Amino acid sequence: MPIDYDQRTGTVRGRAAEIETVHAALAAGDPSGGGALPQGDPILEALAQALGTTMLTLEVSNSGPGGHQQHLLAVGTNAVIVRRSRAGDALAELVGVPFQVLPGALTRLVNFLPGRAPAEDAAPVRLGAAQVTALASEDAEERAAAWPAVQDLLSGLVEADEAAASWQLVRVHSAWTATDGEPTEDLAVYLRAGEAYFVLVQEGEDLDLVPVPSITAWEAMMHVLPGHQEIKDPRG
């Protein structure tokens, strides 16, 4: 498909390889995306500036029986977020949004839904790292093969039929340079199975899915965002 640019929303759409090329050109300071986009467009100029002065990056993946989506967000010093999203090789998009809407943008990207609170006696469920990796795989067959074993571990905590049709593993990874110059990162992972939510907690080599209210899963996702006083300005 040819690259399409919607000037009303500042959204660029095309095949994944084409969007990666446009993204690289913008990051190199070329608002025309290597000649694929209009010259002199203020939105595209803002995107190029944001990619050239990135303070914070976020990698978001959203996996489930319906598919696997990947999103890369770069926050520039001009308070513009550049989001590059991929839903496979056939379709990807690049779009800019104001920094102020970042929490809402993340919530919408992962299609966050309210859930039911766990029972008071609900215990954590231990699982292997390979199971988490398989649930987050881009390969649909690998995800489908991994789910039944995880569902068995969650027996009694989720509605089996509903969970099998709608489970969702969300991973949010943030990275920035701290004010002392040290590279810094944070990670949150949660699983929604039907209306039940679980936050992934690592203790040494062990991984546990801890039953939580949905608001706790949402807060875990938001807590990977550093405060403005924690980030080193790349402009020096």
Buried (B, 14 or more C-beta within 10 A) or exposed (E): EEBEBEEEEBBBBBBBEBBBBBBEBBBEEBBBBBEBBEEEBEBBBBBBBBBBBBBBBBBBBBBBBBEBBBBBBBBBBBEBBBBBBBBEEEBBBBBBBEBEEBEEBBBEBBEBEEBEBBEEEBEBBEBEEEBBEBBBBBEBEBBEEBBEEBBEEBEEBBBBEEBBEBBBBBBBBBBBBEEEEEEBEBBBBBBBBBBBBBBBBEEEEEBBBBBBBBEBBBEBBEEBBBEEEBBBEEEE
